[in-house]
Amino acid sequence: MSAIKHTQLLALDKRALANRFGSRAESYNAATPVQQVMGQCLLDRIRSEQPDGHVQEILEVGCGTGRLTRELKALFPSANITAIDISQEMIDYATKQVPGPDYLVMDAEEYLRSLDRRFDLIVSNATVQWFVDLEKVVASMRAGLTPGGFLALGTFAERTFCELADAFDCAYQKNRLAAQNHLVPMKSVGYLRQILPEAEVVEQDILAHFKDVRTFLQSIKNAGAVNSQSGQRSIPKAVLRDMLHYYEARYKEPGSRKIQATYHACFLFYRRPAG
């Protein structure tokens, strides 16, 4: 049994997840500027770690529309890139935008469990928060590195959308109802440190601003990043109304009518020993 403290596994509906992301292939890039910032952080670190470009085999886990894939291809033009995603529509979009890599439509967790090859570089941006058993996934990524290989992983951590969580809690309390979680549960930074103790962990709060809460919620929908846990309940109308009120009353940007939303980004960087 793992020595890591028990963490509840997500009960995700993977088919619903694939369908929701797939339906947003055209809108994803415009709806995810924070994910683009995170991808650039990964690229900057990869560039500094691999100054001579000595990378022949790359695995990108959760390639989406191919936005990061394009940059990896430009950075390592002679490398073989394997890019996987759970959504057929995302892969179709990426193939048109960035031809050349070997694209696979697969559940990344299944792919990594049966991984029988090694890579000089494994990259994943804003994907692993959707995985059911992240401990096993990271162990597979680590084992899938060549000696001296590098892992660069970006994900969202526990403070992501903390304003929204607080507004929902207040709304449920006002209506004297048992609180329900309508957000995707994010792993804590402490947990991420535990599953790969040798990794360097870097965290950053990225603040985004929207004209109102409904615009913020629409941006999440446009990205396909809605909660895909099994057994999700609908939000009572009174709770939704009061949530909007609490959010806009408490989390307006100073000197502005815009509201803020926190994206808690966490990066793991790990190099497998060469020996």
C-alpha positions in Angstrom: 0.0 0.0 0.0 1.2 3.5 -0.8 2.7 5.5 2.0 1.0 8.6 0.7 -2.0 9.7 2.8 -5.2 8.5 1.3 -6.7 10.9 -1.3 -10.2 10.3 -2.6 -10.2 9.2 -6.2 -12.4 11.1 -8.6 -15.4 9.3 -10.0 -15.1 10.9 -13.5 -17.4 10.1 -16.4 -14.6 9.9 -19.0 -17.0 9.7 -21.9 -18.7 12.9 -20.8 -15.3 14.6 -20.3 -14.2 13.7 -23.8 -17.5 14.9 -25.3 -17.4 18.2 -23.4 -13.9 19.0 -24.4 -14.5 17.8 -28.0 -17.5 20.1 -28.4 -15.2 23.1 -27.5 -12.3 22.4 -29.8 -13.0 25.6 -31.8 -13.4 27.8 -28.8 -10.8 26.3 -26.5 -7.8 28.5 -27.4 -9.7 31.8 -27.0 -11.3 30.6 -23.7 -8.0 29.5 -22.1 -5.5 32.3 -21.8 -4.4 31.1 -18.4 -3.6 27.7 -19.8 -1.5 29.4 -22.5 0.5 31.3 -19.8 1.1 28.0 -18.0 2.2 26.4 -21.3 4.7 29.2 -21.8 6.1 28.6 -18.2 6.7 25.0 -19.1 8.3 25.9 -22.4 10.6 28.4 -20.8 11.8 25.8 -18.3 12.2 23.1 -20.9 14.2 25.5 -23.1 16.6 26.3 -20.1 16.9 22.6 -19.3 17.6 21.4 -22.8 19.8 24.2 -24.3 21.4 21.9 -26.9 18.1 20.5 -28.1 19.3 16.9 -27.5 15.8 15.5 -27.4 14.7 12.7 -29.8 11.5 11.3 -28.3 8.7 13.5 -26.8 5.4 12.6 -25.2 2.8 15.2 -24.7 0.0 14.1 -22.4 -3.3 15.9 -23.1 -2.4 17.8 -26.3 -5.8 19.4 -26.8 -5.8 21.7 -29.8 -2.1 21.4 -30.3 -1.2 24.8 -29.0 1.7 23.5 -26.9 2.5 20.8 -29.5 3.3 23.5 -32.1 5.8 25.1 -29.7 7.5 21.8 -28.9 7.8 21.0 -32.6 9.4 24.3 -33.2 11.8 23.9 -30.3 12.8 20.4 -31.2 12.3 20.1 -35.0 14.1 16.8 -35.3 12.3 15.0 -32.4 9.5 12.5 -32.7 6.5 13.8 -30.9 3.7 11.5 -29.6 0.7 13.6 -28.6 -2.3 12.0 -26.9 -5.8 13.3 -26.0 -9.0 11.7 -24.9 -11.1 13.7 -27.4 -11.3 12.8 -31.1 -12.4 16.3 -32.0 -9.4 17.8 -30.2 -7.0 15.5 -32.0 -8.7 16.3 -35.4 -8.2 20.0 -34.7 -4.6 19.6 -33.6 -3.8 17.4 -36.7 -5.0 20.2 -39.0 -3.2 22.9 -37.1 0.1 21.1 -36.4 0.7 18.2 -38.8 3.6 15.9 -38.2 3.4 14.5 -34.7 2.0 11.0 -34.0 -1.5 11.8 -32.6 -3.4 9.2 -30.6 -7.0 9.4 -29.3 -6.7 7.6 -25.9 -7.4 7.9 -22.3 -4.0 9.0 -21.1 -4.3 7.0 -17.9 -4.7 3.8 -19.9 -1.9 4.7 -22.2 0.5 5.4 -19.4 -0.4 2.2 -17.5 0.7 0.1 -20.5 3.6 2.3 -21.5 6.3 0.1 -23.1 8.7 2.8 -24.4 10.7 5.7 -23.0 10.9 9.4 -23.8 13.6 12.1 -23.4 10.9 14.6 -22.5 7.4 14.2 -21.1 5.2 17.3 -21.0 1.6 17.8 -19.7 -0.2 21.1 -19.3 -3.5 21.6 -17.5 -4.5 17.9 -18.0 -3.7 15.8 -15.0 -6.3 17.4 -12.8 -8.8 15.3 -14.7 -7.0 12.0 -13.9 -8.5 9.5 -11.5 -5.3 8.1 -10.0 -2.6 10.8 -10.3 -0.2 8.9 -8.1 0.0 6.0 -10.6 0.1 8.4 -13.5 3.1 10.2 -12.2 4.9 7.0 -11.4 4.3 5.8 -15.0 5.6 9.1 -16.3 8.7 8.8 -14.2 9.3 5.2 -15.3 8.7 6.3 -18.9 11.7 8.7 -19.0 15.0 7.8 -20.5 18.0 8.1 -18.2 18.5 11.9 -18.0 15.0 12.4 -19.3 13.0 15.4 -18.2 9.4 15.7 -16.9 7.6 19.0 -17.1 4.1 19.0 -15.7 1.6 21.8 -15.1 -1.7 21.5 -13.4 -4.2 23.3 -11.2 -4.0 23.1 -7.4 -6.4 23.6 -4.5 -6.9 27.4 -4.5 -8.2 27.3 -8.1 -11.6 29.2 -8.2 -11.5 29.7 -4.5 -13.7 32.7 -4.9 -16.4 30.6 -6.6 -16.2 27.9 -3.9 -16.6 30.6 -1.2 -19.6 32.2 -3.0 -21.3 28.8 -3.3 -20.7 28.0 0.4 -22.3 31.3 1.4 -25.3 30.7 -0.9 -25.9 27.3 0.4 -25.6 28.5 4.0 -28.1 31.4 3.3 -30.6 28.9 1.9 -30.1 26.5 4.8 -29.2 23.7 2.5 -26.3 21.2 2.7 -23.5 22.5 0.6 -22.7 20.7 -2.6 -19.4 20.9 -4.5 -19.9 22.1 -8.0 -16.2 22.5 -8.7 -13.7 20.0 -10.0 -11.7 18.9 -6.9 -8.1 19.9 -7.3 -5.2 18.2 -5.6 -3.2 20.1 -3.0 0.3 21.2 -3.5 1.3 19.1 -0.5 -0.1 16.0 -2.3 1.7 16.8 -5.5 5.0 17.1 -3.5 4.4 13.7 -2.0 3.7 11.8 -5.2 7.1 12.9 -6.7 9.3 14.0 -3.8 12.4 14.5 -6.0 10.6 17.0 -8.2 11.0 20.8 -8.0 7.6 22.2 -7.3 6.7 25.8 -8.3 3.3 27.3 -7.6 1.8 30.5 -8.8 -1.6 32.3 -8.4 -2.7 33.6 -11.8 -5.5 36.2 -11.5 -8.0 36.5 -14.3 -10.6 39.2 -14.5 -14.1 39.1 -16.1 -16.8 41.7 -16.5 -19.2 39.6 -14.3 -19.6 36.1 -12.9 -21.7 34.8 -15.7 -19.0 35.7 -18.2 -16.5 33.9 -16.0 -18.7 30.8 -15.9 -19.2 30.9 -19.7 -15.5 31.0 -20.1 -15.2 27.7 -18.2 -18.0 26.2 -20.3 -16.3 27.4 -23.5 -13.1 25.6 -22.4 -15.1 22.4 -21.8 -13.8 22.4 -18.2 -17.0 21.8 -16.4 -17.3 19.3 -13.6 -17.6 15.8 -15.1 -17.8 13.8 -11.9 -20.4 11.1 -11.9 -23.7 11.9 -10.0 -23.4 15.7 -10.2 -26.6 17.5 -8.9 -28.2 20.5 -10.5 -27.8 23.8 -8.7 -31.0 25.1 -7.0 -32.1 28.4 -8.5 -32.0 30.3 -5.2 -28.5 29.0 -4.6 -27.3 30.2 -8.0 -28.9 33.6 -7.6 -27.3 34.1 -4.2 -24.0 32.7 -5.4 -23.9 35.4 -8.1 -24.7 38.1 -5.6 -22.0 37.0 -3.1 -19.4 36.6 -5.7 -19.9 40.1 -7.2 -20.2 41.7 -3.8 -17.0 40.2 -2.4 -14.6 39.7 -5.3 -14.7 42.8 -7.4 -11.4 44.0 -8.7 -10.4 47.2 -6.8 -11.5 50.3 -8.6 -13.4 48.3 -11.2 -16.7 46.5 -11.8 -14.9 43.4 -13.0 -14.6 40.3 -10.8 -11.5 38.2 -10.2 -10.9 34.5 -10.5 -7.9 32.7 -9.1 -6.1 30.0 -11.0 -3.7 28.2 -8.7 -1.0 26.9 -11.1 1.4 24.2 -9.9 4.4 23.0 -11.9 6.5 19.8 -11.3 9.9 19.6 -12.8 11.9 16.3 -12.6 15.0 15.0 -14.3 15.6 11.2 -14.1 19.1 10.4 -13.0 21.4 9.6 -15.9 23.1 6.7 -14.2 
